[in-house]
C-alpha cells in the first residue's frame, strides 16, 4: 500500500496555478508559485510545460514523467494527470484542484512500485540510479531509499542486449499464384469467426491479389491503384493476400506508410497474422531509417562522460529504456515521445546516427546494434513495415535488391510528396559543411567520437597506396567546402573559398529579387537570368566540386577492388568498415554529381524536367542557411523508374487516392503509373459510412479574413459549443499562435483544455495522444495534423479550418501549376486537402461530427471534395455555433480516467 509523497507539488494549466502543501491544494499567483519552486523542489508534471505556463522557463523540480521513465522504461502513458492516474490505478480528477492534489499520490504509487516483487523492470535500476545520483537527479535519493541493493553486481547494459545472428541469404521467392477465393479465405481467418462481413473489404482483398500474381514481362509490374474509403478495412484487406503470398512463396512483402501512426497500427495488426510473439518477431519487422535508432556507441560515449548536465540525465534514462526496448527506435517507437522534450531535446539527436559515421563492424557493439538487427531481421521476414522515404531511398541506392519485389504503398496519396523529397537536390551551406565534416572530421576540438573519413579508413589505407593517395586528394579537395562559421562570413561579405563565394552571390541575388513582404521569413527566387557575379561564382564552385568528385570516385573504386581481391589483413571488422565507406562514398558522390549538374546549367539553358531556384532560409528574420534547390517537375518519373518498374507487383492504396475526382487520370499521374509501359488496374470501394447522417459541412460567411480577434472569437465560441473535441487546422503558424494566445485561458475557465502544436513544448505524437485521451480537450495544428491523426469516437467531434488551404505561392508551385493546368491544378490540391481533413471526423461506425470552414470566400466548386450526400451550408457564425451545440458534446464533464493504450482505441477494432 503506497502513501502520498509528503513533498510540495505544483500544477499549472491555462486555468490557473495550484500549490499543494500539508493543508491541501490552493490556487496561487504566478509570483508566489515561482518563489515557491525556486526555494524548494516541487513535484510537478512536465517541467518545460509548467515553466511555459508560469512564464518561468528555468523551473525544475521532481518531474513525475522522469520518474515514470525510470520506473517503467519502454512503457506508454498519456503524459497528463488523468493519464498517470489511470496507469497507477487512481480515480480521475474532477477538476484542476483535485488534479494538483493527485500529484503526490501518483508519486507515492510510482515509488512504491520499486519495492514490489513483481516489478518487471528491476534489473539495472540500482546501477542507473547510482549514476543519476552522482549527476544530481532530484528523484535519485527518494528512489535509492526504496530500491533493494542487488545481491550480486548487475550486468552492464551492453551485455544484457540480445545479439543478432548471421544467417544465409534468403533464396529468391517462388513463383506462385493465389487461387480464386484464397485471399478472401485468409481475410476471414484474420477477422475471426463471428465478425461482421464487410463486402467492400472482401472485394478489396480479392482485387489486391492482383499485385501478387507473377508478372508477365520485365519493367511492367502488376500495379493496382485502389481507393478504399474509410471504414472498408483496407489494412486487413491487403494484409490478407500479402501474408498468404509471403507464406506460399517464401518471399518478403514491403508495406510502406507515410505516418508513424499507421506503422504502429500495422505492427499491432500483426497479432492477427502471427499470434505467437516470438514467431511474430521473426516474420514481421518494422524498418526505419538509420537516424531513427539509438546508436549504442554514441550512448556509450554519453554514459562515459561526453554528455554533461541535463543531457547526461537523459542519456541515463535512455540507457535504461534501451535495455527494455523492443527495437531501439527512438522516433515513433517505444521511447516515450515526451521524454526528449523534458530535456528540451538536449542530447537526444546526438544519440542517433544522423551523420552517416557508423563504423560498422569496427564498433564494439556491432553484434547488438539495433540498426543491424532490424536490417538482418528484414531479410528473412514475411512482412517488412517501412515508410515511403526508406523504400524510395533504398531502391534508388540499390540497397535492397530483390527484397523490393512486392510493395504495398498505404497512404498512397502521399507518394508524390515523398518522391518529391527523396529525389530532390539541395546545394546548401548546411549540406556542404556536413560533407566536409564527413570527409575531414571536425575542425575544432569537440567531445564525442566524431571522426573524418581518413580516421575511419586509416588502417585500411595504410596497406593500400593507391587508396591512400585517393583519400589524401579527397581530404585536400574537401578543404574547398565551407567550414565552421561560414554563414557569418557570407553575411559579412567575407567568404572563404569558392563554395562560400557561391553562397554569397546566391544571397545577394535572392535579397535583390525576392518579394519584400516575405522579408521576415524564408526568401526565394527562381534560378533565371543570373547576373555575371553569380555565373562566375558558379563556375568556380563547379571546378571545386569536380576536383572533389574525382578522388571520391577513385577511392570508392579502389576500395571495391580491395574487397574483390581481399588481402590477408582484411578481417571481418575491416571489411564491414570498407563496405560502409563504399556505401557512403557512393551516395555522397551521387549528391556531388547532382550539385555539379545544377551548377553547370547556371548561365545556360534550363532543363525542362527540373525546377531550379535559390533560397535563403530564415526564421523570424534570422538567417539559417543559403543555397540552390532543384526538384523534378514531376517527381513520379524517378519514382516509377527506380522503385516501381523493378518490382514484380505493387499495390498503391488510400482512402483519398483520387483526391475527390471521379476519374483515375490524376491518381495515375500522382503515383507514377502514367510513366509505366503497362496500364495499371484500378479498384474503388466507397466508404460504408452514412456521411449524410453522420456529418455536415458549414461555411461561415461573417468572419472577416485577416481579423485575428474575430478569428480567435470564432474558434473560442465553436470549441465551447462543442464542449471540446475540436481539431483546429491552420495554414500559417503565426495565426495559430495568435489564436491560441487569445483563447487558451478563456477555454480553460470552461474546463476545456487547449493543446497547440508549435506552442506547447511537446512533440506532435504526444499532443495527439493527449487529445485522444480527453474528450473535452481541443488541439490546434497545421498540415501535419490534417491527415496524420486517427482519433475515433467522442474525442473528435468538430474540425475547424481557418481558411481555404491554398498551396503556398512558391517557385516550385508556380512551375507545377503552369504545367498542371493553372487554376485546375490548385483546385485538385485543395480538394485533396479538404477531403483528408474531413476524413478525420468519421473513423468508425457511430462517429458523428461537424466540419466548419471559416472562409466566406470558399468557392463552391471546391465543396465537391466532401462525400456525396453530405449537407453543405453557408451560415453565419451564430448559426454555426447553434448547429455545433445542437450536435451535442461529450457525455461527461469531468476529466476522464482513460485507460487507453498507445494506439488510442483498440487498434484491432479501428476503421481504416
Buried (B, 14 or more C-beta within 10 A) or exposed (E): EBEBBEBBBBBBBBBBBBBBBEEEBEBBEBEEBBEBBBEEBBBBBBBBBBBBBBEBEEBBBBBBBBBBBBBBBBBBBBBBBBBBBBBBEBEBBEEBBBBBBBBBBBBBBBBBBBEEEEBEBBBBBBBBBBBBBEBEBBBBEBBBEBBEEBEEEBBBBBEBBEEBEEEEEBEEBEEBEBEEEBBBEBBBBBBEEEEEEBEBBBBBBBBBBBBBBEBEEEBBBBBBBBBBBBBBBBBBBBBBBBBBBBBBBBBBBBBBBBBBBBBBBBBBBBBBBBEEEEEBBEBBBBBBBBBBBBBBBBBBBBBEEBBBEBBBBBBBBBBBBBBBBEBBBBBBBBBBBBBBBBBBBBBBBBBBBBEBBBBBBBBEBBBBBBBBBBBBBBBBBBBBBBBBBBBBBBBBEEBBEBBBBBBBBBBBBBBBEBBBEBBBBBBBBBBBBBBBBBBBBBEEEEEEBBBBBBBBBEEBBEBBEBBBBBBBBBBBBBEBBBBEEBBEBBBEEEBBBBBBBBBBBBBBBBEEBBEEEEEEBBBBBBBEEBEEEBEBBBBBBBEBBBBBBBBBBBBBBBBBEBEEEEEEEBEEBBBBBBBBBBBBBBBBBBBBBBBBBBBBBBBEEEEEEBBBBBBBBBEEEEBEBBBBBBBBBBBBBBBBBBBBBBBBBBBBBBBBBBBBBEEBEBBBBBBBBBBBEBEBBBBBBBBBBEBEEBBBBBBBBBBEEEEEEBBBBBBBBBBBBBBBBBBBBBBEBEBBBBBBEBBBEBBBEBBBBBBBBBBBBBBBBBBBBBBBBBBBBBBBBBBBBBBBBBBBBBBBBBBBBBBBBBBEEBBBBBBBBEEBEEEEBBBBBBBBBBBBBBBBBBBBEEBBBBBBBBBBEBEEEBBBBBBEEBEBEBBBBEBBBEBBBEBEBBEEBBBBBBEBEBBBBEBBEBBB
